[in-house]
């Protein structure tokens, strides 16, 4: 089977990001992320602005695109978290929160930023821990606990709480692994 090359968006099309996201089509987040990467300084601020807005479904579609950028080229988002820390802490849309938490697990953050985002992740884990948000929040919390070992007991407490509330097999397996581990 032959792989089909993705058709990237043109500069003219990228001038209307909401228009692209209005009718996303197949592989929109991948196509848009790759297109944006070619001129990220121009388009990432606009994608971020849309993501932090209350415009549904554009805000979470924009979060998907930013998430795809993070998976394709995480170094492009290393400073993005620092610049947008306050706005990230104000997000209420669950799909956007899930995207942010999944990105926290892969980008490199400065040591001084870890505690603020740890607080964000632990709050999300406690509020919405029985689904993907709990998984990604715990994944980031574990990453921070490796830097700050004094957080290990808190991570185990959160994992235990999530384990009690979830029925999702992947999350039960993950939280039980944390609870049985001697390495965290």
C-alpha positions in Angstrom: 0.0 0.0 0.0 1.4 3.4 -1.0 1.3 6.3 1.4 -0.5 9.4 0.2 1.3 12.7 0.7 -0.6 15.2 2.9 -1.8 18.3 1.2 -0.6 21.2 3.2 -2.5 24.5 3.6 -1.3 27.4 1.6 -0.4 30.8 3.1 -3.7 32.2 1.8 -5.7 29.4 3.5 -3.7 29.9 6.7 -4.9 33.5 6.9 -8.3 32.1 8.0 -7.5 29.5 10.7 -11.0 29.5 12.0 -12.3 28.8 8.5 -10.0 25.8 8.3 -11.2 24.6 11.6 -14.9 25.2 10.8 -14.9 22.4 8.3 -11.8 20.4 9.5 -11.9 17.5 7.1 -9.6 14.5 7.2 -6.3 14.8 9.1 -6.9 18.5 9.7 -4.8 18.7 12.8 -1.8 17.0 11.2 -2.1 19.0 8.0 -2.5 22.3 9.9 0.3 21.5 12.3 2.8 20.7 9.5 1.7 23.8 7.6 2.0 26.0 10.7 5.5 24.6 11.5 6.8 26.2 8.3 6.1 29.6 9.7 5.4 29.0 13.4 6.2 32.5 14.6 3.3 33.9 12.5 0.6 31.3 13.2 1.2 29.9 16.7 0.1 33.1 18.5 -3.2 33.1 16.6 -3.8 29.4 17.3 -3.0 30.1 20.9 -5.5 33.0 21.0 -8.2 30.9 19.5 -7.4 28.1 22.0 -7.7 30.4 25.0 -11.0 31.8 23.7 -14.4 30.4 24.5 -15.2 29.9 20.9 -16.3 26.3 20.5 -15.4 24.1 18.6 -12.5 26.3 17.5 -10.8 26.4 20.9 -10.4 22.6 21.3 -9.6 22.1 17.6 -6.9 24.7 18.0 -5.7 22.8 21.0 -5.5 19.6 18.9 -3.4 21.4 16.4 -1.0 22.8 19.1 -0.9 19.3 20.5 0.1 17.9 17.2 2.8 20.6 16.9 4.1 19.4 20.3 4.2 15.8 19.1 5.9 16.7 15.8 8.3 19.3 17.2 8.2 19.7 21.0 11.0 22.2 21.1 8.7 24.7 19.3 6.6 24.7 22.5 9.2 24.8 25.2 8.9 28.6 25.7 5.2 28.6 24.8 4.2 27.2 28.2 6.2 29.9 30.0 4.6 32.7 27.9 1.1 31.4 28.3 1.2 30.2 31.9 -1.5 32.5 33.2 -3.9 31.8 30.4 -3.3 28.0 30.7 -4.3 28.2 34.4 -7.6 29.9 33.4 -8.7 27.3 31.0 -12.1 25.6 31.8 -12.8 23.7 28.6 -12.2 20.0 29.3 -11.0 19.1 25.8 -8.5 21.9 25.9 -7.3 20.9 29.4 -6.7 17.4 28.1 -4.6 18.7 25.3 -2.5 20.9 27.6 -1.9 18.0 30.0 -0.8 15.7 27.2 1.7 18.3 26.0 3.1 18.8 29.5 4.2 15.2 29.4 6.4 15.8 26.4 7.8 19.3 26.4 10.8 20.5 28.4 9.9 23.1 31.0 12.3 25.3 33.0 12.7 24.0 36.5 11.1 27.1 37.9 7.9 26.4 35.9 7.5 22.8 37.1 5.8 23.6 40.4 3.1 25.9 38.8 2.2 23.4 36.2 2.4 20.6 38.8 -0.4 22.5 40.7 -2.4 22.8 37.5 -2.0 19.0 36.8 -2.8 17.9 40.3 -6.0 20.1 40.4 -7.1 18.6 37.1 -6.4 15.1 38.3 -8.5 15.6 41.4 -11.4 17.3 39.5 -11.5 15.1 36.4 -9.2 12.2 37.2 -11.3 9.3 36.0 -10.5 9.8 32.3 -7.7 10.9 30.0 -7.1 14.0 32.0 -6.2 11.9 35.0 -3.8 9.8 33.0 -2.0 12.8 31.5 -2.0 14.7 34.8 -0.5 11.8 36.6 2.1 11.3 33.9 3.2 14.9 34.3 3.1 14.7 38.1 5.3 11.6 38.0 7.8 13.5 35.8 7.9 16.4 38.4 8.2 13.9 41.3 11.4 12.6 39.7 12.8 16.1 40.1 11.2 16.8 43.5 11.1 13.4 45.3 9.2 15.0 48.2 6.1 14.9 45.9 6.1 11.1 45.6 3.5 10.5 48.4 1.2 13.1 46.9 1.4 11.4 43.5 0.5 8.1 45.1 -2.5 9.7 46.9 -3.8 11.1 43.7 -3.2 7.8 41.9 -5.2 6.0 44.6 -8.0 8.5 44.4 -8.2 8.2 40.6 -8.0 4.4 40.8 -11.1 4.3 43.1 -13.1 6.5 40.7 -12.3 5.1 37.3 -13.6 2.1 35.4 -11.2 2.6 32.5 -8.9 -0.4 32.2 -5.9 1.5 30.9 -6.2 4.0 33.8 -6.6 1.3 36.4 -3.5 -0.4 35.1 -1.6 2.9 35.1 -2.7 4.0 38.6 -2.1 0.5 40.1 1.4 0.5 38.6 2.1 3.8 40.3 0.7 2.5 43.6 2.9 -0.7 43.5 6.0 1.0 42.3 8.9 1.6 44.7 10.7 3.9 42.2 8.5 7.0 42.6 
